[in-house]
Amino acid sequence: MLIADDEPKILHGLSQQIQKMDLAIQLVGLARDGLETRDMIQAQRPDILLLDICMPFINGLEMLEELGDDYQGMKVIVITGHEEFEYAKKALELSVHSFLLKPVDIQELRSRLDQAIQELSREQSEARLRRYAADQLLKRKDLLSEIFLRDVIRDEYTPEEIRLYCGQFDIDPALHYGMTLISGVIEVSENPADELYLRYEVEGVIGGKFTLCSHSRLFSDGRGNVIWLYDRHCASNLLLRERLPGLLAAKLREPLRTENAEVPAFESLPAVYDHLIALVFDSSQTSRFVTDAQNYIAKTYANPDLTLVEVADVIGITPTYLSRLMKQELGLSFNKYLTKTRINHAVKLMGQGLLLKDIALRVGYSSPYYFSTAFKKTLGSAPIEYRKSGGQP
């Protein structure tokens, strides 16, 4: 704490009184004018400043204004013998902590100091927590990078957000990338460890056979598949891509399905991923459970209360297992598949001249608002706009 006042008697009196309060404060200096106060603030960086306004050379408020950001975070308690409104107004503009009048009431001063100390303690704790969080984020940067890429292929970011986060994770979005989807999941297992095993083995093949060029990224799509994103200008990557199926088969003693595609632009990752998913999980690979789920949904999509639990119960498997199967074989969650089914039927009904609210009810939406929201999210335009455009989103 620093005390600044041009009257020696007041300056030393306040110093003695504060030391008697037995607070968690250490006095680092006593200043007698504005210039000295400014120099001591810059040298000592006090947490608390008890500041007189009217001092020689430069008054207290002008001195704070001159310091600017140098005193940010410091708790300033202003004391003055003047009661003019303009002083108080200026002090508030400078975001001072408290404003006291001379003669200073010692109990009131103690109360202000207690409050300042508590605020400083809280702010310092929050600052430590932020530093800890930043340190943990740095240590887990690889994991966060994988989560980011997984969300990118799921189309969960805007182009602006993608560019922002690419910078955070040292990803160059301007490079010419290629994408390889590696899938070994034909008969899907309910055990999440199977996906981790596949990921581990694929990493071993890619990392063990070649020294990868920079900018290669390997991550899971959360559906039992591994995605390899690589720089197409790197010859080693292109060679590895061609030899990868054989290397994986030799390592795992069974073939893994791989599909490759060029990435025209980083923002097109979701479309490229969807294309690869469609190649890997075509209709011939749809399991009996998913086929049964599709058939049941086709019959009951108009029920607004239709749920994953109901469909799974009818089929005879757990909801979790059905959810995994649909994501892995169709590339869509249960809710997205159900929405897609409903909207497809809604588009067909639009050609019959029905009111939109009636169409909403017929395809399983009890609220026109929810129907409109789902329609726009699926096809890119609201139902009324879609109808006016003649079916062009």
FIKOL-599088 format. One record per residue (C-alpha): x, y, z; residue number from 1. Coordinates in steps of 0.2 Angstrom, whole numbers. Layout:
FIKOL-599088
<<X; Y; Z>; NUM>,
...
//
This chain:
FIKOL-599088
<<0; 0; 0>; 1>,
<<6; 18; -4>; 2>,
<<-1; 33; 5>; 3>,
<<0; 50; -4>; 4>,
<<-4; 67; 4>; 5>,
<<4; 84; 4>; 6>,
<<1; 87; 23>; 7>,
<<14; 78; 33>; 8>,
<<4; 77; 49>; 9>,
<<-11; 69; 40>; 10>,
<<2; 58; 30>; 11>,
<<10; 51; 45>; 12>,
<<-6; 50; 55>; 13>,
<<-14; 39; 42>; 14>,
<<1; 28; 41>; 15>,
<<1; 25; 60>; 16>,
<<-18; 22; 61>; 17>,
<<-17; 10; 47>; 18>,
<<-3; 0; 55>; 19>,
<<-13; -1; 71>; 20>,
<<-27; -9; 61>; 21>,
<<-17; -25; 60>; 22>,
<<-23; -28; 42>; 23>,
<<-15; -39; 28>; 24>,
<<-6; -23; 22>; 25>,
<<12; -19; 20>; 26>,
<<16; 0; 18>; 27>,
<<28; 2; 4>; 28>,
<<30; 21; 4>; 29>,
<<23; 39; 8>; 30>,
<<22; 52; -5>; 31>,
<<20; 71; -3>; 32>,
<<16; 77; -21>; 33>,
<<9; 71; -37>; 34>,
<<25; 68; -46>; 35>,
<<32; 58; -32>; 36>,
<<17; 48; -31>; 37>,
<<18; 44; -49>; 38>,
<<36; 39; -48>; 39>,
<<33; 28; -33>; 40>,
<<18; 19; -41>; 41>,
<<28; 15; -56>; 42>,
<<42; 9; -45>; 43>,
<<33; 0; -32>; 44>,
<<17; -6; -41>; 45>,
<<6; -5; -25>; 46>,
<<-10; -15; -24>; 47>,
<<-19; -1; -14>; 48>,
<<-17; 18; -15>; 49>,
<<-23; 30; -2>; 50>,
<<-23; 46; -13>; 51>,
<<-26; 65; -8>; 52>,
<<-33; 74; -23>; 53>,
<<-25; 92; -20>; 54>,
<<-6; 90; -20>; 55>,
<<8; 101; -27>; 56>,
<<14; 100; -46>; 57>,
<<0; 88; -51>; 58>,
<<-16; 84; -42>; 59>,
<<-21; 66; -38>; 60>,
<<-34; 63; -52>; 61>,
<<-23; 71; -65>; 62>,
<<-9; 60; -60>; 63>,
<<-20; 44; -62>; 64>,
<<-26; 50; -79>; 65>,
<<-8; 53; -84>; 66>,
<<-4; 35; -78>; 67>,
<<-18; 27; -88>; 68>,
<<-16; 8; -89>; 69>,
<<-1; 9; -77>; 70>,
<<-13; 9; -62>; 71>,
<<-26; -4; -69>; 72>,
<<-30; -17; -55>; 73>,
<<-24; -5; -41>; 74>,
<<-37; -1; -28>; 75>,
<<-37; 18; -27>; 76>,
<<-46; 26; -11>; 77>,
<<-47; 45; -14>; 78>,
<<-47; 57; 1>; 79>,
<<-50; 75; -1>; 80>,
<<-56; 90; 9>; 81>,
<<-66; 96; -5>; 82>,
<<-84; 92; -8>; 83>,
<<-87; 99; -25>; 84>,
<<-96; 87; -36>; 85>,
<<-84; 88; -51>; 86>,
<<-70; 80; -40>; 87>,
<<-82; 65; -36>; 88>,
<<-88; 64; -54>; 89>,
<<-70; 64; -60>; 90>,
<<-65; 51; -48>; 91>,
<<-79; 39; -53>; 92>,
<<-74; 42; -71>; 93>,
<<-57; 35; -67>; 94>,
<<-64; 20; -59>; 95>,
<<-57; 23; -41>; 96>,
<<-62; 11; -28>; 97>,
<<-69; 23; -14>; 98>,
<<-71; 42; -11>; 99>,
<<-68; 48; 6>; 100>,
<<-69; 66; 14>; 101>,
<<-57; 74; 26>; 102>,
<<-56; 73; 40>; 103>,
<<-56; 54; 37>; 104>,
<<-67; 43; 48>; 105>,
<<-55; 29; 54>; 106>,
<<-69; 16; 55>; 107>,
<<-75; 21; 38>; 108>,
<<-57; 20; 31>; 109>,
<<-55; 3; 39>; 110>,
<<-71; -3; 31>; 111>,
<<-65; 3; 14>; 112>,
<<-48; -6; 16>; 113>,
<<-56; -22; 22>; 114>,
<<-67; -21; 6>; 115>,
<<-52; -18; -5>; 116>,
<<-41; -32; 2>; 117>,
<<-56; -44; 0>; 118>,
<<-58; -39; -18>; 119>,
<<-39; -40; -22>; 120>,
<<-39; -57; -14>; 121>,
<<-53; -63; -25>; 122>,
<<-46; -56; -40>; 123>,
<<-29; -64; -37>; 124>,
<<-37; -80; -34>; 125>,
<<-46; -79; -51>; 126>,
<<-30; -74; -59>; 127>,
<<-21; -89; -52>; 128>,
<<-36; -100; -58>; 129>,
<<-35; -92; -76>; 130>,
<<-16; -95; -76>; 131>,
<<-19; -113; -71>; 132>,
<<-32; -115; -84>; 133>,
<<-21; -108; -97>; 134>,
<<-7; -120; -92>; 135>,
<<-19; -135; -92>; 136>,
<<-25; -130; -109>; 137>,
<<-7; -128; -116>; 138>,
<<-3; -146; -109>; 139>,
<<-19; -153; -117>; 140>,
<<-17; -143; -134>; 141>,
<<-16; -159; -144>; 142>,
<<-32; -166; -137>; 143>,
<<-41; -150; -139>; 144>,
<<-34; -149; -157>; 145>,
<<-42; -166; -160>; 146>,
<<-59; -161; -152>; 147>,
<<-58; -145; -163>; 148>,
<<-55; -155; -179>; 149>,
<<-69; -167; -174>; 150>,
<<-81; -153; -172>; 151>,
<<-75; -145; -189>; 152>,
<<-80; -161; -199>; 153>,
<<-97; -161; -190>; 154>,
<<-100; -143; -197>; 155>,
<<-101; -135; -180>; 156>,
<<-91; -119; -183>; 157>,
<<-93; -104; -194>; 158>,
<<-78; -100; -207>; 159>,
<<-73; -86; -195>; 160>,
<<-72; -97; -180>; 161>,
<<-62; -110; -190>; 162>,
<<-49; -97; -195>; 163>,
<<-48; -91; -177>; 164>,
<<-46; -108; -169>; 165>,
<<-34; -114; -183>; 166>,
<<-22; -100; -177>; 167>,
<<-24; -106; -159>; 168>,
<<-19; -124; -164>; 169>,
<<-6; -120; -176>; 170>,
<<-16; -127; -191>; 171>,
<<-13; -119; -208>; 172>,
<<-30; -118; -216>; 173>,
<<-22; -112; -233>; 174>,
<<-13; -128; -236>; 175>,
<<-19; -141; -249>; 176>,
<<-25; -155; -238>; 177>,
<<-30; -173; -242>; 178>,
<<-42; -183; -231>; 179>,
<<-42; -202; -228>; 180>,
<<-55; -210; -218>; 181>,
<<-50; -227; -210>; 182>,
<<-64; -238; -204>; 183>,
<<-63; -255; -197>; 184>,
<<-80; -255; -189>; 185>,
<<-92; -267; -199>; 186>,
<<-100; -276; -185>; 187>,
<<-101; -262; -172>; 188>,
<<-96; -266; -154>; 189>,
<<-104; -258; -139>; 190>,
<<-87; -257; -131>; 191>,
<<-79; -240; -133>; 192>,
<<-61; -248; -130>; 193>,
<<-63; -255; -148>; 194>,
<<-62; -238; -155>; 195>,
<<-47; -233; -145>; 196>,
<<-39; -249; -150>; 197>,
<<-42; -245; -168>; 198>,
<<-35; -228; -166>; 199>,
<<-19; -234; -157>; 200>,
<<-15; -247; -171>; 201>,
<<-18; -235; -185>; 202>,
<<-7; -222; -176>; 203>,
<<6; -235; -175>; 204>,
<<6; -239; -193>; 205>,
<<6; -221; -199>; 206>,
<<19; -215; -186>; 207>,
<<30; -230; -187>; 208>,
<<32; -233; -206>; 209>,
<<35; -215; -211>; 210>,
<<42; -199; -204>; 211>,
<<27; -188; -207>; 212>,
<<28; -171; -215>; 213>,
<<22; -157; -205>; 214>,
<<4; -152; -204>; 215>,
<<-2; -170; -203>; 216>,
<<-16; -173; -191>; 217>,
<<-24; -189; -185>; 218>,
<<-40; -189; -175>; 219>,
<<-55; -199; -171>; 220>,
<<-72; -194; -178>; 221>,
<<-81; -201; -163>; 222>,
<<-90; -214; -173>; 223>,
<<-77; -228; -173>; 224>,
<<-67; -221; -188>; 225>,
<<-50; -213; -189>; 226>,
<<-47; -197; -199>; 227>,
<<-30; -193; -206>; 228>,
<<-28; -176; -213>; 229>,
<<-12; -172; -222>; 230>,
<<-3; -160; -233>; 231>,
<<-5; -166; -251>; 232>,
<<11; -158; -257>; 233>,
<<21; -170; -246>; 234>,
<<27; -185; -256>; 235>,
<<29; -196; -241>; 236>,
<<11; -193; -236>; 237>,
<<5; -198; -254>; 238>,
<<16; -213; -254>; 239>,
<<9; -218; -237>; 240>,
<<-9; -215; -242>; 241>,
<<-7; -228; -256>; 242>,
<<2; -241; -246>; 243>,
<<-9; -238; -230>; 244>,
<<-23; -252; -234>; 245>,
<<-9; -266; -235>; 246>,
<<1; -259; -220>; 247>,
<<-15; -259; -209>; 248>,
<<-20; -277; -215>; 249>,
<<-3; -283; -211>; 250>,
<<-3; -275; -194>; 251>,
<<-21; -280; -189>; 252>,
<<-22; -296; -199>; 253>,
<<-38; -290; -207>; 254>,
<<-42; -277; -220>; 255>,
<<-48; -260; -215>; 256>,
<<-59; -250; -226>; 257>,
<<-50; -234; -232>; 258>,
<<-57; -220; -243>; 259>,
<<-47; -204; -249>; 260>,
<<-52; -187; -255>; 261>,
<<-44; -170; -259>; 262>,
<<-50; -156; -248>; 263>,
<<-53; -141; -259>; 264>,
<<-53; -129; -245>; 265>,
<<-52; -131; -226>; 266>,
<<-70; -125; -224>; 267>,
<<-76; -139; -235>; 268>,
<<-70; -152; -223>; 269>,
<<-88; -157; -217>; 270>,
<<-93; -160; -235>; 271>,
<<-78; -170; -239>; 272>,
<<-80; -180; -223>; 273>,
<<-99; -184; -227>; 274>,
<<-93; -190; -244>; 275>,
<<-81; -202; -237>; 276>,
<<-93; -208; -224>; 277>,
<<-106; -211; -238>; 278>,
<<-92; -221; -248>; 279>,
<<-88; -232; -233>; 280>,
<<-105; -235; -226>; 281>,
<<-116; -238; -241>; 282>,
<<-132; -247; -240>; 283>,
<<-125; -264; -242>; 284>,
<<-116; -262; -225>; 285>,
<<-132; -257; -216>; 286>,
<<-135; -269; -202>; 287>,
<<-152; -277; -198>; 288>,
<<-154; -266; -183>; 289>,
<<-152; -250; -192>; 290>,
<<-163; -256; -206>; 291>,
<<-177; -261; -194>; 292>,
<<-175; -244; -186>; 293>,
<<-177; -235; -203>; 294>,
<<-192; -245; -207>; 295>,
<<-200; -241; -190>; 296>,
<<-196; -223; -191>; 297>,
<<-204; -223; -209>; 298>,
<<-220; -229; -201>; 299>,
<<-220; -218; -185>; 300>,
<<-211; -202; -190>; 301>,
<<-228; -192; -188>; 302>,
<<-228; -196; -169>; 303>,
<<-222; -180; -161>; 304>,
<<-217; -191; -146>; 305>,
<<-206; -203; -155>; 306>,
<<-190; -206; -146>; 307>,
<<-174; -216; -148>; 308>,
<<-179; -226; -133>; 309>,
<<-195; -232; -141>; 310>,
<<-187; -237; -157>; 311>,
<<-173; -246; -148>; 312>,
<<-186; -255; -137>; 313>,
<<-196; -261; -152>; 314>,
<<-180; -267; -161>; 315>,
<<-174; -276; -145>; 316>,
<<-157; -267; -142>; 317>,
<<-151; -253; -130>; 318>,
<<-154; -235; -135>; 319>,
<<-135; -232; -133>; 320>,
<<-131; -247; -145>; 321>,
<<-144; -241; -158>; 322>,
<<-137; -223; -157>; 323>,
<<-119; -229; -161>; 324>,
<<-125; -240; -175>; 325>,
<<-134; -226; -183>; 326>,
<<-120; -214; -182>; 327>,
<<-108; -226; -189>; 328>,
<<-118; -233; -203>; 329>,
<<-128; -218; -208>; 330>,
<<-117; -204; -203>; 331>,
<<-132; -197; -193>; 332>,
<<-138; -197; -175>; 333>,
<<-155; -203; -172>; 334>,
<<-162; -186; -170>; 335>,
<<-154; -180; -186>; 336>,
<<-161; -195; -196>; 337>,
<<-178; -192; -189>; 338>,
<<-178; -174; -193>; 339>,
<<-172; -178; -210>; 340>,
<<-186; -190; -213>; 341>,
<<-199; -178; -207>; 342>,
<<-193; -164; -218>; 343>,
<<-192; -175; -233>; 344>,
<<-210; -179; -231>; 345>,
<<-214; -161; -227>; 346>,
<<-207; -156; -244>; 347>,
<<-218; -169; -253>; 348>,
<<-233; -162; -244>; 349>,
<<-229; -145; -249>; 350>,
<<-234; -150; -267>; 351>,
<<-252; -154; -261>; 352>,
<<-256; -136; -257>; 353>,
<<-258; -139; -238>; 354>,
<<-256; -126; -225>; 355>,
<<-239; -126; -217>; 356>,
<<-246; -128; -200>; 357>,
<<-255; -144; -206>; 358>,
<<-240; -150; -214>; 359>,
<<-230; -148; -197>; 360>,
<<-243; -158; -188>; 361>,
<<-243; -172; -201>; 362>,
<<-224; -174; -200>; 363>,
<<-223; -175; -181>; 364>,
<<-221; -156; -176>; 365>,
<<-234; -150; -163>; 366>,
<<-227; -133; -165>; 367>,
<<-226; -123; -182>; 368>,
<<-211; -114; -174>; 369>,
<<-201; -130; -171>; 370>,
<<-206; -136; -188>; 371>,
<<-199; -120; -196>; 372>,
<<-183; -121; -186>; 373>,
<<-180; -139; -191>; 374>,
<<-184; -136; -209>; 375>,
<<-172; -121; -210>; 376>,
<<-158; -130; -202>; 377>,
<<-160; -145; -213>; 378>,
<<-163; -136; -230>; 379>,
<<-156; -119; -227>; 380>,
<<-172; -109; -229>; 381>,
<<-188; -107; -220>; 382>,
<<-203; -117; -226>; 383>,
<<-213; -102; -233>; 384>,
<<-197; -96; -242>; 385>,
<<-194; -114; -249>; 386>,
<<-211; -115; -256>; 387>,
<<-210; -98; -264>; 388>,
<<-194; -102; -272>; 389>,
<<-202; -117; -280>; 390>,
<<-192; -130; -270>; 391>,
<<-175; -121; -272>; 392>,
<<-167; -118; -254>; 393>,
//
